[in-house]
Amino acid sequence: MTSKCSRGQVRIKAAELFSIRIPFKGSFKHALKERNTAEAILVSLTGESGEVGWGEIVPRPYLTGETLQSVWNEAPVLAGHLSTLSFGSADHLAATLLAELDAAGRKLALWSGFELALLDLYGKEHNLQVGSLFTDTLGPELPPGAVIGLEVATAQLPRHCAMLRMSGKKHLKVKVGAPDDFVRLTAIARAFPGIPLRLDANSTWSRGQAAAELDKFSVFPISSVEQPLPANDYEGLRQLRQLTGIPIMADESLCTADDAWRLIDEEAADIFNIRLGKCGGFFGSRRLAEIARGAGIGCHLGALVGETGILSSAAEIFGRIVPGFECLEGKKQNQLLLESDIVDSVPTGPGLGIRADDRKIDNYLVARSSIF
């Protein structure tokens, strides 16, 4: 972090949790699951100044082992611990957040929500954008990366792709795992001539099936395949890399720094899919990017399906402070998927550049807890 901010101690005087459920405008489907709603737990931290910082927790059991219930149960303990701390300079804040990240273990969705809320609060109390705490010069905004899910019927793909092409999309991920994958990829490749495709099997293929499918798909411009095998099949991922020559992107296999080193040691990945909500927020995600850079591994910046503008705004900032990403997958997806977002974006505002809409939060509220 930059050290230019040193005035005032930031302390937490109140903490609240909001469990919300937001319907999708449609649905989103991949080989493992179809989603029609977004479920998250929002974290609200109020400082002694009265400013409020917001964070978002989107637990995925298949990533970090966390659930909505486990987060709800454990969040009060973490909030109570953080209330005993104070945060002075930006360097002091950074050192504290790194120490708390290390203590979080695999509870990374829980920690990322609180880290975002702390950074948002700190930025608001000091009238600074979060990005300026990490760098004096932000990079350019990342272009959006589009995801074509299995919810789009095969017959509708030409029209769907035409709309994406008209909107200028040049970075594409395609969910695979349907019986007619070849037909679907043919339609997509025809609609986007010369545009490389990233495939995502969501860890559903066996070793033999992955090899056979990727052999069939070799006629298409495939730039990578994301998590073709189960998360812990490092040997299979290494063999698949060697057999096909197609770069492997690790997603479900990658949450912690230990995961990153294991993938590197096992030669099981060419690219890391970094998502703030599963990788421990800014500091956890930046650590993974640094490990990847040192090992010659590529990085991709992803999103969790159904995340609100809190995580989306954080990802926008992260993509501008950490170099090396081609696009931001899921950029503005909350506008496309969610019935309504629960925050308004204020790009030039302090903190994460967001403003909570209390009315909308109440509209989608499942449970609320005032911790203290």
TORBAPA-40351 format. One record per residue (C-alpha): residue number from 0; x, y, z; residue in one letter. Coordinates in steps of 0.5 Angstrom, whole numbers, plus 2048, in hexadecimal, padded with zeros to 3 digits. Example, Ala and Ser with C-alpha at 12.3 -4.5 7.8 and 13.67 -1.06 7.14 Angstrom:
<atoms>
ATOM   resi     u     v     w   resn
ATOM      0   819   7F7   810      A
ATOM      1   81B   7FE   80E      S
</atoms>
This chain:
<atoms>
ATOM   resi     u     v     w   resn
ATOM      0   800   800   800      M
ATOM      1   802   807   7FF      T
ATOM      2   804   80B   806      S
ATOM      3   801   812   804      K
ATOM      4   7FB   811   808      C
ATOM      5   7FC   811   810      S
ATOM      6   7F7   816   813      R
ATOM      7   7F2   813   818      G
ATOM      8   7F1   80C   81B      Q
ATOM      9   7EB   808   818      V
ATOM     10   7E8   804   81D      R
ATOM     11   7E1   800   81C      I
ATOM     12   7DC   802   821      K
ATOM     13   7D6   7FE   81E      A
ATOM     14   7D5   7F8   819      A
ATOM     15   7CF   7F5   816      E
ATOM     16   7CE   7EF   811      L
ATOM     17   7C9   7EE   80C      F
ATOM     18   7C7   7E8   809      S
ATOM     19   7C4   7E9   802      I
ATOM     20   7C1   7E6   7FC      R
ATOM     21   7C0   7E9   7F5      I
ATOM     22   7BC   7E6   7F0      P
ATOM     23   7BF   7E5   7E9      F
ATOM     24   7BC   7E8   7E3      K
ATOM     25   7BD   7E2   7DF      G
ATOM     26   7C2   7DC   7E1      S
ATOM     27   7C9   7DA   7E1      F
ATOM     28   7CB   7D3   7E0      K
ATOM     29   7D1   7CF   7DF      H
ATOM     30   7D3   7C7   7DF      A
ATOM     31   7D2   7C7   7E7      L
ATOM     32   7CD   7CC   7E9      K
ATOM     33   7C7   7D0   7E6      E
ATOM     34   7C6   7D7   7EA      R
ATOM     35   7C0   7DB   7EB      N
ATOM     36   7C2   7DF   7F1      T
ATOM     37   7C7   7E3   7F4      A
ATOM     38   7C9   7E1   7FB      E
ATOM     39   7CE   7E5   7FF      A
ATOM     40   7CF   7E8   806      I
ATOM     41   7D1   7EF   806      L
ATOM     42   7D5   7F2   80C      V
ATOM     43   7D4   7F9   80E      S
ATOM     44   7DA   7FC   813      L
ATOM     45   7D8   803   816      T
ATOM     46   7DE   808   818      G
ATOM     47   7DF   80D   81E      E
ATOM     48   7DE   812   818      S
ATOM     49   7D7   80F   816      G
ATOM     50   7DA   80D   810      E
ATOM     51   7D7   806   80D      V
ATOM     52   7DC   801   80A      G
ATOM     53   7D8   7FB   806      W
ATOM     54   7DB   7F4   804      G
ATOM     55   7D8   7EE   801      E
ATOM     56   7D8   7E7   802      I
ATOM     57   7D7   7E2   7FD      V
ATOM     58   7D8   7DB   800      P
ATOM     59   7D9   7D5   7FB      R
ATOM     60   7DA   7CE   7FE      P
ATOM     61   7DE   7CB   7F8      Y
ATOM     62   7E3   7D1   7F9      L
ATOM     63   7E5   7D2   800      T
ATOM     64   7E0   7CE   804      G
ATOM     65   7DC   7D3   806      E
ATOM     66   7D4   7D4   806      T
ATOM     67   7CF   7DA   808      L
ATOM     68   7CE   7D6   80F      Q
ATOM     69   7D5   7D6   811      S
ATOM     70   7D7   7DD   80F      V
ATOM     71   7D1   7DF   813      W
ATOM     72   7D3   7DB   819      N
ATOM     73   7DA   7DD   818      E
ATOM     74   7DA   7E5   816      A
ATOM     75   7D8   7E7   81D      P
ATOM     76   7DE   7E5   820      V
ATOM     77   7E3   7E8   81B      L
ATOM     78   7DF   7EE   81B      A
ATOM     79   7E0   7EE   823      G
ATOM     80   7E7   7ED   822      H
ATOM     81   7E8   7F3   81D      L
ATOM     82   7E5   7F8   821      S
ATOM     83   7EA   7F7   826      T
ATOM     84   7EF   7FA   821      L
ATOM     85   7F1   801   81E      S
ATOM     86   7F3   802   817      F
ATOM     87   7F8   808   817      G
ATOM     88   7FD   809   811      S
ATOM     89   7FB   806   80A      A
ATOM     90   802   801   80C      D
ATOM     91   7FF   7FF   812      H
ATOM     92   7F8   7FE   80F      L
ATOM     93   7FC   7F9   80A      A
ATOM     94   800   7F6   80F      A
ATOM     95   7FA   7F4   813      T
ATOM     96   7F6   7F2   80D      L
ATOM     97   7FB   7ED   80B      L
ATOM     98   7FC   7EA   812      A
ATOM     99   7F4   7E9   812      E
ATOM    100   7F4   7E6   80C      L
ATOM    101   7FA   7E1   80E      D
ATOM    102   7F5   7DF   814      A
ATOM    103   7EF   7DE   810      A
ATOM    104   7F2   7D8   80D      G
ATOM    105   7EC   7D5   808      R
ATOM    106   7E7   7DA   80A      K
ATOM    107   7E8   7DE   805      L
ATOM    108   7E1   7E0   803      A
ATOM    109   7E0   7E3   80A      L
ATOM    110   7E7   7E6   80A      W
ATOM    111   7E6   7EA   803      S
ATOM    112   7DF   7ED   806      G
ATOM    113   7E2   7F0   80C      F
ATOM    114   7E8   7F2   808      E
ATOM    115   7E4   7F6   803      L
ATOM    116   7E0   7F9   808      A
ATOM    117   7E6   7FB   80C      L
ATOM    118   7EA   7FE   806      L
ATOM    119   7E3   802   804      D
ATOM    120   7E2   805   80B      L
ATOM    121   7EA   807   80B      Y
ATOM    122   7E9   80A   804      G
ATOM    123   7E3   80E   806      K
ATOM    124   7E6   810   80D      E
ATOM    125   7EC   813   809      H
ATOM    126   7E8   815   803      N
ATOM    127   7EC   811   7FF      L
ATOM    128   7EB   80C   7F9      Q
ATOM    129   7ED   805   7FB      V
ATOM    130   7F1   804   7F5      G
ATOM    131   7F6   80A   7F7      S
ATOM    132   7F7   806   7FE      L
ATOM    133   7FB   801   7F9      F
ATOM    134   7FE   805   7F4      T
ATOM    135   7FF   80D   7F2      D
ATOM    136   7FD   80B   7EA      T
ATOM    137   7F7   807   7E9      L
ATOM    138   7F8   803   7E2      G
ATOM    139   7F2   803   7DD      P
ATOM    140   7EB   800   7DE      E
ATOM    141   7EB   7F9   7DB      L
ATOM    142   7E7   7F7   7D6      P
ATOM    143   7E1   7F2   7D7      P
ATOM    144   7E1   7EB   7D6      G
ATOM    145   7DB   7E7   7D4      A
ATOM    146   7D8   7E0   7D7      V
ATOM    147   7D4   7DC   7D2      I
ATOM    148   7D0   7D7   7D7      G
ATOM    149   7CC   7D1   7D6      L
ATOM    150   7C6   7D5   7D7      E
ATOM    151   7C6   7D7   7D0      V
ATOM    152   7C3   7D2   7CC      A
ATOM    153   7C7   7D0   7C6      T
ATOM    154   7C2   7D2   7C1      A
ATOM    155   7C2   7D9   7C4      Q
ATOM    156   7CA   7DA   7C4      L
ATOM    157   7CB   7DD   7BD      P
ATOM    158   7C6   7E3   7BF      R
ATOM    159   7C9   7E3   7C6      H
ATOM    160   7D0   7E3   7C3      C
ATOM    161   7CE   7E9   7BE      A
ATOM    162   7CC   7ED   7C4      M
ATOM    163   7D2   7EC   7C8      L
ATOM    164   7D6   7EE   7C2      R
ATOM    165   7D2   7F4   7C0      M
ATOM    166   7D4   7F6   7C8      S
ATOM    167   7DB   7F6   7C6      G
ATOM    168   7DD   7EF   7CA      K
ATOM    169   7E4   7EC   7C8      K
ATOM    170   7E5   7E8   7CE      H
ATOM    171   7E1   7E2   7CF      L
ATOM    172   7E0   7DC   7D4      K
ATOM    173   7DC   7D6   7D2      V
ATOM    174   7D9   7D1   7D6      K
ATOM    175   7D9   7CA   7D4      V
ATOM    176   7D7   7C4   7D6      G
ATOM    177   7D0   7C3   7D2      A
ATOM    178   7CF   7BD   7CD      P
ATOM    179   7CF   7C2   7C7      D
ATOM    180   7D6   7C6   7C9      D
ATOM    181   7D9   7C5   7C2      F
ATOM    182   7D3   7C8   7BF      V
ATOM    183   7D2   7CE   7C4      R
ATOM    184   7DA   7CF   7C3      L
ATOM    185   7D9   7CF   7BC      T
ATOM    186   7D3   7D4   7BC      A
ATOM    187   7D8   7D9   7C1      I
ATOM    188   7DE   7D8   7BD      A
ATOM    189   7DA   7DA   7B6      R
ATOM    190   7D7   7E0   7BA      A
ATOM    191   7DE   7E2   7BC      F
ATOM    192   7E3   7E1   7B7      P
ATOM    193   7EA   7E1   7B9      G
ATOM    194   7E8   7E3   7C1      I
ATOM    195   7EC   7DD   7C5      P
ATOM    196   7E7   7DA   7CA      L
ATOM    197   7E8   7D8   7D1      R
ATOM    198   7E4   7D1   7D3      L
ATOM    199   7E2   7D0   7DA      D
ATOM    200   7E0   7C9   7DC      A
ATOM    201   7DF   7CA   7E3      N
ATOM    202   7E3   7C4   7E6      S
ATOM    203   7DE   7BF   7E3      T
ATOM    204   7E2   7BB   7DE      W
ATOM    205   7E6   7B5   7DF      S
ATOM    206   7ED   7B5   7DD      R
ATOM    207   7EB   7B0   7D7      G
ATOM    208   7E5   7B5   7D5      Q
ATOM    209   7E9   7BB   7D5      A
ATOM    210   7EE   7B8   7D1      A
ATOM    211   7E9   7B6   7CC      A
ATOM    212   7E5   7BC   7CC      E
ATOM    213   7EB   7C1   7CB      L
ATOM    214   7ED   7BD   7C5      D
ATOM    215   7E6   7BE   7C2      K
ATOM    216   7E7   7C5   7C3      F
ATOM    217   7EE   7C6   7C0      S
ATOM    218   7EA   7C9   7BA      V
ATOM    219   7E8   7CF   7BE      F
ATOM    220   7ED   7D5   7C0      P
ATOM    221   7ED   7D3   7C8      I
ATOM    222   7F2   7D7   7CC      S
ATOM    223   7F1   7D3   7D2      S
ATOM    224   7EC   7CE   7D6      V
ATOM    225   7EA   7D0   7DD      E
ATOM    226   7EA   7CB   7E2      Q
ATOM    227   7E9   7C5   7DE      P
ATOM    228   7EA   7C0   7E4      L
ATOM    229   7E8   7C0   7EB      P
ATOM    230   7EC   7C5   7EF      A
ATOM    231   7F1   7C0   7F3      N
ATOM    232   7F3   7BC   7EC      D
ATOM    233   7F9   7BF   7EC      Y
ATOM    234   7FC   7B9   7E8      E
ATOM    235   7F7   7B9   7E3      G
ATOM    236   7F7   7C0   7E2      L
ATOM    237   7FF   7C0   7E0      R
ATOM    238   7FE   7BA   7DC      Q
ATOM    239   7F8   7BE   7D8      L
ATOM    240   7FD   7C4   7D7      R
ATOM    241   802   7BF   7D4      Q
ATOM    242   7FD   7BB   7D0      L
ATOM    243   7F9   7C1   7CD      T
ATOM    244   7FE   7C7   7CD      G
ATOM    245   7F8   7CB   7CF      I
ATOM    246   7F9   7D0   7D5      P
ATOM    247   7F6   7CE   7DB      I
ATOM    248   7F2   7D3   7DF      M
ATOM    249   7F1   7D1   7E7      A
ATOM    250   7EB   7D4   7EA      D
ATOM    251   7E8   7CF   7EF      E
ATOM    252   7EF   7CC   7F0      S
ATOM    253   7F2   7D3   7F2      L
ATOM    254   7EF   7D7   7F9      C
ATOM    255   7F5   7D8   7FD      T
ATOM    256   7FD   7D9   7FD      A
ATOM    257   7FE   7D2   7FE      D
ATOM    258   7F9   7D0   7F9      D
ATOM    259   7FE   7D4   7F4      A
ATOM    260   804   7D1   7F6      W
ATOM    261   801   7CA   7F5      R
ATOM    262   7FF   7CC   7EE      L
ATOM    263   806   7CE   7ED      I
ATOM    264   80A   7C8   7F0      D
ATOM    265   805   7C3   7EC      E
ATOM    266   806   7C7   7E6      E
ATOM    267   7FE   7C7   7E5      A
ATOM    268   7FC   7CE   7E3      A
ATOM    269   7FE   7D3   7DE      D
ATOM    270   7F9   7D8   7E0      I
ATOM    271   7F6   7DA   7E7      F
ATOM    272   7EF   7DD   7E7      N
ATOM    273   7EF   7E2   7ED      I
ATOM    274   7E8   7E4   7F0      R
ATOM    275   7E8   7E9   7F6      L
ATOM    276   7E2   7E5   7F9      G
ATOM    277   7E6   7DE   7F9      K
ATOM    278   7ED   7E0   7FA      C
ATOM    279   7ED   7E5   800      G
ATOM    280   7EB   7EC   7FD      G
ATOM    281   7F1   7F1   7FB      F
ATOM    282   7F7   7EE   7FF      F
ATOM    283   7F5   7E7   7FE      G
ATOM    284   7F4   7E8   7F6      S
ATOM    285   7FA   7EC   7F6      R
ATOM    286   7FF   7E7   7F9      R
ATOM    287   7FC   7E2   7F4      L
ATOM    288   7FE   7E6   7EE      A
ATOM    289   805   7E8   7F1      E
ATOM    290   806   7E0   7F2      I
ATOM    291   803   7DF   7EB      A
ATOM    292   808   7E4   7E8      R
ATOM    293   80E   7E2   7EB      G
ATOM    294   80D   7DB   7E8      A
ATOM    295   80B   7DD   7E1      G
ATOM    296   803   7DB   7E2      I
ATOM    297   7FE   7DF   7DF      G
ATOM    298   7F8   7E3   7E3      C
ATOM    299   7F1   7E4   7E1      H
ATOM    300   7EC   7E8   7E5      L
ATOM    301   7E6   7E5   7E6      G
ATOM    302   7DF   7E6   7EA      A
ATOM    303   7DA   7E2   7EE      L
ATOM    304   7D4   7E1   7EB      V
ATOM    305   7CE   7E5   7EE      G
ATOM    306   7D3   7EA   7F2      E
ATOM    307   7D1   7F1   7F3      T
ATOM    308   7D4   7F8   7F1      G
ATOM    309   7D8   7F7   7F8      I
ATOM    310   7DC   7F1   7F5      L
ATOM    311   7DC   7F4   7EE      S
ATOM    312   7DE   7FB   7F0      S
ATOM    313   7E4   7F8   7F4      A
ATOM    314   7E6   7F3   7EE      A
ATOM    315   7E6   7FA   7E9      E
ATOM    316   7EB   7FD   7EE      I
ATOM    317   7EF   7F7   7EF      F
ATOM    318   7F0   7F6   7E7      G
ATOM    319   7F3   7FD   7E7      R
ATOM    320   7F8   7FC   7ED      I
ATOM    321   7FA   7F6   7EB      V
ATOM    322   7FD   7F5   7E4      P
ATOM    323   7FD   7EF   7DF      G
ATOM    324   7F5   7EE   7DE      F
ATOM    325   7F2   7EE   7D7      E
ATOM    326   7EB   7EF   7D9      C
ATOM    327   7E6   7EF   7DF      L
ATOM    328   7E2   7E9   7DE      E
ATOM    329   7DB   7EA   7E1      G
ATOM    330   7DC   7F2   7E0      K
ATOM    331   7D5   7F5   7E1      K
ATOM    332   7D2   7EE   7E2      Q
ATOM    333   7CE   7F0   7E8      N
ATOM    334   7CA   7F5   7E3      Q
ATOM    335   7C9   7F0   7DE      L
ATOM    336   7C7   7EA   7E3      L
ATOM    337   7C4   7ED   7EA      L
ATOM    338   7BD   7F0   7EA      E
ATOM    339   7C0   7F6   7ED      S
ATOM    340   7C7   7F7   7F1      D
ATOM    341   7C7   7FA   7F8      I
ATOM    342   7CC   7FF   7F7      V
ATOM    343   7CD   805   7F2      D
ATOM    344   7D4   806   7EF      S
ATOM    345   7D8   80C   7F0      V
ATOM    346   7DE   80B   7ED      P
ATOM    347   7E1   812   7EF      T
ATOM    348   7DF   811   7F6      G
ATOM    349   7E3   80F   7FC      P
ATOM    350   7E4   808   7FE      G
ATOM    351   7E2   802   7FA      L
ATOM    352   7DE   808   7F6      G
ATOM    353   7D7   805   7F8      I
ATOM    354   7D1   807   7FC      R
ATOM    355   7CC   802   7FF      A
ATOM    356   7C5   803   7FD      D
ATOM    357   7C1   801   804      D
ATOM    358   7BA   800   801      R
ATOM    359   7BD   7FB   7FC      K
ATOM    360   7C1   7F7   801      I
ATOM    361   7BA   7F7   805      D
ATOM    362   7B7   7F5   7FF      N
ATOM    363   7BB   7EF   7FE      Y
ATOM    364   7BC   7EE   806      L
ATOM    365   7BC   7E6   808      V
ATOM    366   7BF   7E8   80F      A
ATOM    367   7C3   7ED   813      R
ATOM    368   7C7   7ED   819      S
ATOM    369   7CA   7F3   81D      S
ATOM    370   7D0   7F0   820      I
ATOM    371   7D2   7F6   824      F
</atoms>
